[in-house]
Amino acid sequence: MISFEPLLKYPTVFLSALAMALLVTRWWGPRAIGWKFVDYPGGRKQHTSITPVAGGIAIFIAFHIACAVVFLFPWKPFVGQIPVSWWLRFLPLSTAVVMVGLWDDRYGARPIIKLVLQVAIAVAAYALDIRIQNILGASLPGYADFIMTVMWFVLMMNAFNLIDGIDGLAAGIAIIASLGIAVSLVFREEPGDVLLLIGFAGACVGFLRYNFYPAKVFLGDTGSLFIGFSLAALAISTNSKGPAVAAMGMPLLAVGVPLFDTLLAIWRRSIRSILHPNPDNGTMLGIDQADREHVHHRLLERTGNDTHVAVWLYGATMVLTLVGIAISVFNDRAIGILALAFLVGAYTVVRHLAWIELRDSGEAVLKGVMRPVRRNQTLIAYVIYDLLVLNGVLLAGLWGLAAVQGGTLDLKAEWLRLAPLDVGAPFLMLVFFRAYSRVWYLARISEYVATGSAVMLGYALACGVQWTLAGADHVAFWLVRYALLAGLAAPGVVAARAALRVIQDLLYDTVRPRTRADKQMERTLICGADYQTTLFMRLLMTDATRQPPLRIVGLIDADSAKRGHYVHGCPVLGDINELPRIIRDQDIQRLYVVEQMDESRLHRVQQIAEKSGIPCYQWRIEEEQLSDGTATETKQKP
């Protein structure tokens, strides 16, 4: 006889949660206004009228109704890891989360107080045995399990709290995430736990009916904290018996969008707290300082449509969820799938989303680079670094020699024998060439060449002495040995000194002032591609406050050999004869004459700029005599 119970219990759980969420949300709306659970328009907020908040109470009630249907109805036993005792432990914990949310939605709470309460609830969850226990198949020691469990709960609660900035966004992501985890459990043959996730999805769907744009009721902290806490608890309660990568990979991917937004917020606010201290007392601003730079805010400024933003982020969540399901299905290839997803995601983030964080980080790095440092500090740092490089190259050479010879080597004895020459000689040459008395971020190319040559000369001296002491034999061996040591050490020593200049160049695009999508930057063309242009471009790098912000589109120069090449990272587009076409084709808005040119050429550039209707500026370096060199004496009166 065919049993319909397995087919009935899934829709029963889903529909019971859905119906309860619809009823409670509709009931809550007018009462929330009467009880002052409202959000007023203005400031950073999108809505234009008073809207009820704390609608997450409906998801809370509906989900626990679904839990009651799962655990209290006389279903036949089903396979799963979550027993009724889990619900009895989860109920008071989730109630505490909702109470914190209600308090914040009604009266407002300081971020530090909310954080302390979240940590306390997470600690209670660990004490009630709702914990991570293992990662990638390895059991965690008690202290590590405690720390990671608390961090997991706090991170998830705040992730959904931060992502809840667009109508329907947090609830929609929660639906996709819970259904994605449910599908992965089907492939892991744990259908019993699927019921709870289906019930959670049903509760969110019922609420979304009133929360999608234009929202009639908001989740509030009540709902966002509860959603984050519930998904965190469900994820770690179903991961202990599944394949290692699939068990943890699926929940992380399913909630990837809010987690990513949270990590970006921490990164962005931490950097800004260093760059822009509190103007009142000079102290650093905390990471709890609200802003409008979340992922949904950036997309909203590009699209101007709440619905489009929500759909885009729903799509991103679905893609991540599908990757997680693929990991569950093809667990033997899980590492490869994760690696590919990471590469694609990293490219997308850097290319389209994280430019604000990169800009602020670049500004912080350049401020650190340009900050004066005491000579003794840099001297000690470079000395230590060079000695580490020289010793590391020697040890690498000894290991390579032992591997080629296929025998054992007394590494300590060989190092003591060779270090006086192979480390001492290059180091003395660096001292002789004044490598420790230069300001490297302002150094010329010849200074880097001289430093690399000093290292190579030192190794030539060392190898020459050793070759002579060994009997002036085996020339090929000593040549290979010299090429290996000098070829590794010279670039290593120079790299540390050139790193500051490289950072300046690489961070140019991220430090320069820019608006979202570069739409408000003035497209600028530079006349000239010689030394003064290089200086002008370097000044742009270090001036992060320049107004208006400039976007250098390219250069023009009279030297036809430079055409098609790059000068300081910008293409040379042509010469002055092609200036009208370049201005038209490249949509140039500002013109800079940087290099010296005769009066006739300068006048022609001015005429072309006036005819094209764009401003033209001349940037130049001038000298001014302050003294004629005549000595004077000042006689004091007796």
ABEGO torsion letter per residue (X at the ends): XBBAAAAAAAAAAAAAAAAAAAAAAAAAAAAAAAAGBBBBBEEABABABBBBBGAAAAAAAAAAAAAAAAAABBBBBBBBABBAAAAAAAAAAAAAAAAAAAAAAAAEBBAAAAAAAAAAAAAAAAAAGBBAGBBGGBBBBAAAAAAAAAAAAAAAAAAAAAABABBGAAAAAAAAAAAAAAAAAAAAGBAAAAAAAAAAAAAAAAAAAAABOBBABBAEAAAAAAAAAAAAAAAAAAAAABBAAAAAAAAAAAAAAAAAAAAAAAAAAAAAAAABBBAAAGBBBBAABBBAABAAAAAAAAAGBAAAAAAAAAAAAAAAAAAAAAAAABAAAAAAAAAAAAAAAAAAAAAAAAAAAAAAAAAAAAAAAABBBBAAAAAAAAAAAAAAAAAAAAAAAAAAAAAAAGBBBBAAAAAAAAAAAAAAAAAAAAAAAGAAABBAAABBAAAAAAAAAAAAAAAAAAAAAAAAAAGGBGAAAAAAAAAAAAAAAAAAAAAAAAAAAAAAAAAAAAABBBBBGGAABBBBBBBEABAAAAAAAAAAAABAABOBBBBBAEBBBABAAABGBBBGGBBBAEBAAAAAAAAAAAGBABBBBABBBBAAAAAAAAAAAAAAGBBBBBBBBBBBBABAGBBBBBBBBX
